[in-house]
């Protein structure tokens, strides 16, 4: 099982680069859901929509895997951070 922590952020109207946390959820997902979220085709599709997708990989107990995906909306007002922890 994999623990997925999703943090939704909204741009702080008083500054250019900081974000305020809107919500945070924690859930357990299986390998199929993990693969759907971190698949190269999925990330490329979202990039074509105009947003940005930043992937961070690291060595885990399961090998060299994606541990964080940061998605930014095309207008740069919303950001979603997905962090994966392997059990």
Residue frames as qw, qx, qy, qz and C-alpha x, y, z in Angstrom:
[[0.000, 0.887, 0.461, 0.000, 0.00, 0.00, 0.00],
 [0.386, 0.246, 0.014, 0.889, 0.99, 3.59, -0.63],
 [0.131, -0.736, -0.471, 0.469, -0.03, 6.61, 1.44],
 [0.300, 0.501, 0.329, 0.742, -0.95, 9.62, -0.70],
 [0.184, -0.641, -0.366, 0.649, -0.96, 13.06, 0.92],
 [0.286, 0.586, 0.444, 0.614, -2.65, 15.69, -1.26],
 [0.212, -0.572, -0.276, 0.743, -2.21, 19.35, -0.34],
 [0.302, 0.728, 0.450, 0.420, -4.14, 22.02, -2.25],
 [0.358, -0.415, -0.113, 0.829, -2.68, 25.51, -2.25],
 [0.263, 0.865, 0.385, 0.183, -4.00, 28.89, -3.43],
 [0.488, 0.362, -0.077, 0.791, -1.79, 31.85, -4.29],
 [0.295, -0.606, -0.392, 0.626, -1.41, 34.49, -1.59],
 [0.313, 0.847, 0.345, 0.254, -2.86, 37.71, -3.08],
 [0.253, -0.951, 0.091, 0.151, -0.35, 39.88, -1.19],
 [0.368, -0.599, 0.605, 0.375, 2.80, 38.33, -2.67],
 [0.557, 0.532, -0.456, -0.445, 4.06, 36.93, -5.97],
 [0.458, 0.352, -0.815, -0.034, 5.53, 33.59, -4.91],
 [0.137, -0.108, 0.858, -0.483, 3.84, 32.28, -1.76],
 [0.511, -0.250, -0.657, -0.494, 0.81, 30.04, -1.44],
 [0.460, -0.276, 0.507, -0.674, -1.72, 29.46, 1.35],
 [0.038, -0.032, -0.998, -0.025, -2.88, 25.95, 2.24],
 [0.560, -0.135, -0.196, -0.794, -6.56, 25.36, 1.44],
 [0.910, -0.202, 0.109, -0.344, -6.95, 21.67, 2.27],
 [0.080, 0.503, -0.860, 0.027, -4.96, 18.55, 3.04],
 [0.918, -0.059, 0.038, -0.390, -6.10, 14.94, 2.63],
 [0.111, -0.458, 0.882, 0.003, -4.43, 11.63, 3.39],
 [0.896, 0.130, 0.099, -0.412, -5.52, 8.36, 1.79],
 [0.522, -0.290, 0.774, 0.210, -4.21, 4.89, 0.97],
 [0.669, 0.548, -0.207, -0.457, -3.95, 3.96, -2.71],
 [0.902, -0.039, 0.405, 0.141, -2.88, 0.83, -4.56],
 [0.470, -0.296, 0.511, 0.657, -0.18, 0.38, -7.20],
 [0.349, 0.531, 0.641, 0.431, -2.59, 0.86, -10.12],
 [0.043, -0.962, -0.269, 0.021, -3.68, 4.29, -8.87],
 [0.445, -0.689, 0.274, 0.502, -0.03, 5.23, -8.22],
 [0.491, 0.041, 0.621, 0.610, 0.87, 4.24, -11.77],
 [0.221, 0.759, 0.543, 0.284, -2.05, 6.27, -13.20],
 [0.194, -0.958, -0.087, 0.193, -0.95, 9.40, -11.30],
 [0.378, -0.704, 0.425, 0.426, 2.77, 9.14, -12.07],
 [0.741, 0.324, 0.505, 0.300, 2.60, 7.77, -15.62],
 [0.303, -0.246, 0.303, 0.869, 4.62, 9.79, -18.16],
 [0.034, 0.419, 0.663, 0.619, 1.64, 10.00, -20.56],
 [0.268, -0.793, -0.541, 0.081, -0.60, 11.41, -17.81],
 [0.376, -0.634, -0.038, 0.675, 1.95, 14.08, -16.87],
 [0.245, -0.014, 0.501, 0.830, 2.49, 15.01, -20.53],
 [0.043, -0.622, -0.690, -0.367, -1.27, 15.35, -21.07],
 [0.295, -0.839, -0.361, 0.282, -1.60, 17.81, -18.18],
 [0.373, -0.426, 0.211, 0.797, 1.38, 19.80, -19.45],
 [0.172, 0.277, 0.631, 0.704, -0.32, 20.14, -22.84],
 [0.137, -0.793, -0.590, -0.064, -3.32, 21.72, -21.11],
 [0.132, 0.820, -0.045, 0.555, -1.07, 24.61, -20.10],
 [0.635, -0.751, 0.134, -0.122, -0.20, 23.79, -16.50],
 [0.305, 0.620, -0.702, 0.173, 3.11, 22.57, -15.18],
 [0.948, -0.290, -0.088, -0.097, 3.91, 19.20, -13.65],
 [0.119, 0.709, -0.647, 0.252, 7.07, 18.82, -11.57],
 [0.952, -0.162, -0.247, -0.073, 8.13, 15.31, -10.59],
 [0.144, -0.716, 0.637, -0.247, 10.59, 14.48, -7.80],
 [0.924, 0.019, -0.378, -0.051, 12.07, 10.99, -7.65],
 [0.227, -0.681, 0.622, -0.313, 14.04, 9.41, -4.82],
 [0.433, 0.131, -0.890, 0.051, 15.22, 6.05, -3.57],
 [0.668, -0.349, 0.178, -0.632, 12.54, 4.35, -1.45],
 [0.550, -0.234, 0.782, -0.178, 12.02, 0.92, 0.06],
 [0.780, 0.431, 0.433, -0.136, 10.41, -0.06, -3.28],
 [0.664, 0.218, 0.356, 0.620, 13.29, 1.25, -5.42],
 [0.146, -0.168, 0.128, 0.966, 13.78, 4.49, -7.35],
 [0.058, 0.634, 0.759, 0.136, 10.22, 5.86, -7.45],
 [0.035, -0.565, -0.156, -0.810, 8.33, 9.13, -7.79],
 [0.336, -0.350, -0.686, 0.542, 7.81, 10.56, -4.29],
 [0.058, 0.623, 0.314, -0.714, 6.29, 13.99, -5.14],
 [0.282, 0.460, 0.578, 0.612, 4.27, 15.50, -7.98],
 [0.014, -0.529, -0.262, 0.807, 3.59, 19.25, -7.98],
 [0.268, 0.543, 0.654, 0.453, 0.84, 20.41, -10.35],
 [0.040, -0.416, -0.143, 0.897, 0.35, 24.11, -11.07],
 [0.452, 0.695, 0.541, -0.141, -2.71, 25.47, -12.88],
 [0.535, 0.477, 0.312, 0.624, -2.25, 27.37, -16.17],
 [0.035, -0.885, -0.108, -0.452, -3.10, 30.71, -14.52],
 [0.456, 0.280, -0.566, 0.627, -0.61, 30.00, -11.68],
 [0.425, -0.514, 0.141, -0.731, -3.28, 30.62, -9.01],
 [0.883, -0.309, 0.183, -0.302, -3.68, 27.03, -7.72],
 [0.294, 0.517, -0.802, 0.062, -1.14, 24.37, -6.89],
 [0.928, -0.251, 0.010, -0.275, -1.59, 20.74, -5.87],
 [0.077, 0.592, -0.790, 0.141, 1.19, 18.80, -4.14],
 [0.955, -0.113, -0.127, -0.244, 0.93, 14.98, -4.07],
 [0.038, -0.624, 0.756, -0.193, 3.40, 13.16, -1.81],
 [0.901, -0.008, -0.380, -0.207, 3.77, 9.38, -1.77],
 [0.294, -0.561, 0.720, -0.284, 4.99, 7.26, 1.16],
 [0.705, 0.151, -0.656, -0.224, 5.59, 3.56, 0.65],
 [0.697, -0.461, 0.391, -0.386, 4.69, 0.97, 3.29]]
